[in-house]
């Protein structure tokens, strides 16, 4: 499925690059952003013969434009190769149909609801993990902290059994993050079976959680079929698994690389909201796709109806045309627009949850942990590539 395809007649050979978004050249050196950034050395929009052949938008201005132009770019296909991503409304629906599904999810993810109902329990999870970590003096924090914290918070929020965590992590990583297309579909089958049972249980024994809300969609006059329920449930489930875990991992890496950032958070906690936004800007995680709804020509790229284009948020935040010294985390950068949470009608429904978790992480880490550093006795940090990127491992040490 990943064998290179011949270049179609509509593709200018000057725009062709042999780029594999799951196994990019240079990833073996450890940093996914550096590996991806090689695309910035070429045209703004390129075409690769990998994964069925697809276009790639490499610059922030084009990424935002595509995210906002649902009249030109369909969300019905969200991943390459075409057909490898199942229906998950609302993100696989185009306006105006997406609104009916968004209306099911929105009430559970408002800023007020998230902070009023879930901040205390989220803080308790993070504090407990930090206090358990602190006496160790060193840790591989991906396994011992950044994977666990957001999952415990999310599973408490949606009332999922923590004892199933190994299955949940395997499904999430194979589907949403690192899986080859075949592994993605196998994980999808297991996940759908589990979520089908869960939704049936929630209709019989309703709670006050988003899965109960999804299960009750079948009582709505606009309900069409069970696939709608399963699709929404998959979106919520996968959205809570790895994105915040990845963001926490990358953020702790930046802090460990630069102790002065840690000290600033300790000395002036009022900068934490700005720090959260800067870390979001720096670490675009999602690399989704769209399908052309009609022929479009932009920046010399002649894209035809049915073509796929990858929208690489991971490149947007490190675009030097948008941000001075983009690889450097700068808490004084000021308010800047970024694409990390998406744009337009499909802006991330869970953004307030993610921001709250990151804010609590920085508040409690700065207050409770000594200055941390990369552990010189352990392997160097390593990240992975894919539809959602993240940290493979991160070894830290402290006194």
C-alpha positions in Angstrom: 0.0 0.0 0.0 3.0 2.3 0.5 4.7 1.4 -2.8 5.4 4.6 -4.8 2.8 5.3 -7.6 3.5 6.8 -11.0 3.2 10.6 -11.1 -0.2 11.6 -12.5 -0.5 13.8 -15.5 -1.8 16.8 -13.5 1.3 16.8 -11.2 4.2 19.0 -12.1 7.3 16.9 -11.7 9.0 19.8 -10.0 6.5 19.4 -7.1 7.2 15.7 -6.6 9.0 14.6 -3.3 9.4 11.0 -2.0 8.0 11.7 1.4 6.6 9.1 3.9 4.7 10.8 6.7 5.0 7.7 9.0 8.6 7.0 8.2 10.2 10.3 7.1 13.8 10.5 6.3 15.8 11.8 9.3 13.4 10.4 11.9 16.1 8.0 13.1 18.0 11.1 14.4 15.3 11.4 17.1 13.2 14.5 16.3 10.1 14.3 14.2 9.8 18.1 13.7 13.3 18.3 12.3 12.5 15.4 10.0 9.3 17.0 8.8 10.9 20.5 8.4 12.9 19.3 5.4 9.8 19.8 3.4 10.2 23.6 4.0 13.2 23.5 1.8 11.0 22.9 -1.3 7.8 24.2 -2.8 4.9 25.2 -0.5 2.6 22.5 -1.9 4.2 19.2 -3.0 3.1 15.8 -4.1 4.4 12.4 -2.9 3.8 9.0 -4.5 3.5 7.3 -1.1 0.2 6.0 0.4 -1.8 6.1 -2.8 -0.2 9.4 -3.9 -1.2 12.7 -2.3 -0.5 16.4 -2.0 1.0 18.0 1.1 0.4 21.5 2.4 3.6 22.5 4.2 3.0 26.2 5.1 0.8 27.6 7.8 -1.1 30.0 5.5 -2.1 27.1 3.2 -3.0 24.8 6.1 -5.3 27.5 7.6 -6.8 28.2 4.2 -7.6 24.5 3.6 -9.0 24.0 7.1 -11.4 26.9 6.5 -12.4 26.1 2.9 -14.7 23.2 3.3 -16.4 24.2 0.1 -13.2 23.1 -1.7 -11.8 20.4 0.6 -14.0 17.6 1.9 -13.6 16.1 5.4 -15.2 12.9 4.3 -11.7 11.4 3.8 -9.5 12.3 6.8 -6.4 10.2 6.2 -4.1 8.9 3.5 -4.4 6.6 1.8 -8.0 7.2 0.8 -10.4 4.9 2.5 -8.2 4.2 5.5 -10.2 6.4 8.0 -13.7 5.4 9.1 -16.7 7.7 9.4 -16.4 9.7 12.6 -18.9 12.5 12.7 -18.6 15.4 13.1 -15.0 15.5 11.8 -15.8 13.4 8.7 -18.9 15.5 7.9 -19.0 18.7 5.9 -21.1 21.7 6.8 -24.0 22.0 7.3 -24.5 18.3 8.2 -21.6 18.3 10.8 -23.6 20.7 13.0 -26.1 18.0 14.2 -23.3 15.8 15.5 -21.3 18.7 16.9 -24.4 19.7 18.9 -24.3 16.3 20.6 -20.7 16.8 21.7 -20.4 20.5 22.4 -22.3 20.6 25.8 -19.8 18.2 27.3 -16.7 20.1 26.4 -17.5 23.8 27.2 -14.9 25.6 29.1 -17.2 26.2 32.1 -18.2 22.5 32.3 -14.7 21.3 32.0 -13.2 23.6 34.6 -16.1 23.5 37.1 -16.7 19.7 37.0 -13.4 18.3 36.2 -10.5 20.6 37.2 -10.3 19.3 40.8 -10.1 15.7 39.8 -7.7 16.4 37.0 -5.4 18.3 39.4 -5.6 15.4 41.9 -4.4 13.0 39.2 -1.5 15.1 38.2 -0.4 15.9 41.7 -0.5 12.2 42.7 1.6 11.3 39.8 4.2 14.1 40.4 4.5 13.2 44.1 5.0 9.5 43.2 7.7 10.5 40.6 9.6 13.0 42.6 11.5 10.7 45.0 12.8 8.6 42.1 15.3 11.2 40.9 15.0 9.9 37.4 12.3 8.6 35.1 11.3 7.7 31.6 8.4 10.1 31.8 6.5 9.0 28.7 5.7 5.6 30.4 5.5 6.9 33.9 3.8 10.2 33.6 2.8 11.8 30.2 0.9 8.7 29.0 -0.8 8.1 32.3 -1.9 11.5 33.4 -4.2 12.6 30.5 -5.6 9.1 30.2 -6.6 8.9 33.8 -8.2 12.4 33.5 -10.1 11.5 30.4 -11.3 8.1 31.5 -12.6 9.6 34.8 -14.3 12.3 32.7 -16.1 9.8 30.5 -16.4 7.0 33.1 -14.3 4.3 31.4 -12.7 1.4 33.3 -9.0 2.1 33.9 -8.3 -1.7 34.1 -8.8 -1.8 30.3 -6.0 0.7 29.8 -3.7 -1.7 28.0 -6.4 -2.4 25.4 -7.3 1.3 25.1 -3.6 2.3 24.6 -3.0 -0.4 22.0 -6.1 0.6 20.0 -5.3 4.3 20.2 -1.6 3.9 19.2 -2.3 1.6 16.3 -5.2 3.6 15.0 -4.6 7.2 15.8 -0.8 7.5 16.0 1.7 5.0 14.7 -0.2 2.3 13.0 0.4 1.3 9.4 -3.0 1.2 7.5 -3.5 -2.5 8.2 -2.9 -2.2 11.9 -5.2 0.8 12.0 -8.1 -1.1 10.5 -7.5 -4.1 12.9 -7.6 -1.8 15.9 -10.7 -0.1 14.5 -12.6 -3.4 14.4 -11.8 -4.2 18.1 -12.6 -0.6 19.1 -16.0 -0.6 17.4 -17.0 -3.8 19.1 -16.1 -2.4 22.5 -17.8 0.9 21.9 -21.0 -0.7 20.6 -21.3 -2.6 23.9 -20.5 0.5 25.9 -23.2 2.6 24.1 -25.8 -0.1 24.7 -24.9 -0.1 28.4 -25.2 3.7 28.6 -28.7 3.7 27.0 -29.8 1.1 29.6 -27.9 2.8 32.5 -27.4 6.5 31.6 -25.0 8.7 33.3 -23.9 12.4 32.9 -21.1 11.7 30.4 -20.6 12.2 26.7 -21.0 8.6 25.9 -24.5 8.7 27.4 -25.2 11.8 25.3 -24.0 9.9 22.2 -26.1 6.9 23.0 -29.2 9.0 23.3 -28.7 10.4 19.8 -30.7 7.4 18.6 -33.8 9.1 20.1 -33.3 12.2 18.0 -35.6 12.6 15.0 -32.6 13.2 12.8 -31.0 9.9 13.8 -30.3 7.7 10.7 -28.2 4.6 11.7 -26.0 3.0 14.3 -22.9 4.0 12.5 -23.5 7.6 13.6 -23.3 6.6 17.3 -20.2 4.4 16.7 -18.5 7.2 14.8 -19.0 9.9 17.4 -17.9 7.5 20.1 -14.7 6.6 18.3 -13.9 10.3 17.8 -14.3 11.0 21.5 -12.4 7.9 22.5 -9.5 8.4 20.2 -9.4 12.2 20.8 -8.8 11.6 24.5 -6.1 9.0 24.2 -2.8 10.4 22.8 -3.0 14.0 21.8 -2.6 15.5 25.2 -0.1 12.8 26.2 2.0 13.8 23.2 1.7 17.5 24.0 2.8 16.8 27.6 5.8 14.8 26.4 7.0 17.4 24.0 6.5 20.1 26.5 8.5 18.4 29.2 11.3 17.8 26.6 11.4 21.6 25.9 11.5 22.4 29.7 14.3 19.8 30.3 16.3 21.2 27.4 16.1 24.7 28.9 16.1 25.0 32.7 15.6 28.7 32.4 12.0 28.1 31.2 11.4 25.9 34.3 12.7 28.7 36.5 10.5 31.3 34.9 7.4 29.2 35.6 8.5 28.8 39.2 9.2 32.5 39.6 6.1 33.9 37.8 3.2 31.5 37.5 1.1 34.2 35.9 2.9 33.5 32.6 1.5 29.9 32.5 -1.5 30.7 30.2 0.9 32.2 27.7 3.3 29.3 28.1 0.5 26.8 27.4 -0.4 28.7 24.2 3.3 28.8 23.1 3.7 25.1 23.7 0.6 24.5 21.6 1.9 26.7 18.8 5.3 24.9 18.8 3.8 21.4 18.8 1.2 20.9 16.1 0.4 17.2 16.6 -2.2 16.3 13.9 -1.5 15.5 10.3 -4.9 14.9 8.8 -6.0 15.0 5.2 -8.8 16.3 3.0 -10.2 15.3 -0.4 -10.6 17.8 -3.2 -14.2 18.5 -4.0 -13.4 20.2 -7.2 -10.3 21.2 -9.3 -8.1 23.7 -7.5 -4.9 25.5 -8.5 -2.8 27.1 -5.9 0.9 28.1 -5.8 1.5 26.2 -9.0 -0.1 22.9 -7.8 -2.9 21.7 -10.1 -5.1 19.6 -7.8 -8.0 17.8 -9.3 -11.3 16.6 -7.9 -10.8 13.4 -5.8 -7.1 14.1 -5.1 -6.0 13.8 -1.4 -4.0 16.5 0.4 -2.4 16.2 3.7 -2.7 19.2 6.1 0.4 19.0 8.3 -0.2 21.0 11.5 3.2 19.7 12.6 4.8 22.0 10.0 2.5 24.9 10.6 3.9 25.8 14.1 7.5 25.7 12.9 6.9 27.9 9.8 9.5 30.6 9.8 7.3 32.8 7.6 4.8 33.0 10.5 7.0 33.0 13.6 10.5 34.3 14.3 12.8 31.6 15.4 9.9 29.1 15.3 11.7 26.1 16.8 12.4 28.1 20.0 9.8 28.1 22.8 9.4 31.8 23.8 7.0 32.5 26.6 7.2 36.2 25.7 6.2 35.7 22.1 2.8 37.2 22.7 -0.6 36.3 21.3 -0.2 34.7 17.9 -2.5 32.7 15.7 -1.7 29.1 15.3 -3.4 26.1 13.6 -2.7 23.5 16.2 -6.3 23.2 17.3 -7.7 23.6 13.7 -9.7 26.3 12.2 -13.2 26.9 11.0 -16.2 24.6 11.7 -14.0 21.7 12.7 -11.9 23.4 15.4 -11.1 20.8 18.0 -14.1 20.2 20.3 -11.7 19.1 23.1 -9.5 22.2 23.1 -10.7 23.5 26.5 -9.9 20.1 28.1 -6.5 20.0 26.6 -5.7 23.6 27.7 -6.9 22.9 31.2 -4.7 19.7 31.5 -1.7 21.6 30.2 -2.2 24.5 32.6 -2.5 22.2 35.6 0.6 20.3 34.4 2.7 23.5 34.3 1.3 24.8 37.6 1.9 21.7 39.6 5.2 20.7 37.9 6.7 24.1 38.5 5.4 24.1 42.1 6.4 20.6 43.1 9.4 19.4 41.0 13.0 20.5 41.2 14.7 21.6 37.9 14.8 18.6 35.6 17.3 17.8 32.9 17.8 15.2 30.2 19.3 12.1 31.8 22.8 11.8 30.4 23.0 8.1 31.4 19.9 7.1 29.3 19.1 7.0 25.6 18.5 10.4 23.9 14.9 11.5 23.5 13.0 10.0 20.5 9.8 10.9 18.8 7.5 9.2 16.3 5.8 10.3 13.2 2.3 9.6 11.8 -1.2 11.0 11.7 -0.6 12.1 15.3 3.0 12.6 16.4 4.4 12.0 19.9 7.3 11.1 22.1 8.6 7.5 22.0 10.6 7.9 25.2 12.0 10.8 27.3 14.4 10.1 30.1 14.7 12.9 32.7 16.8 13.3 35.9 16.8 15.7 38.8 18.5 16.2 42.2 
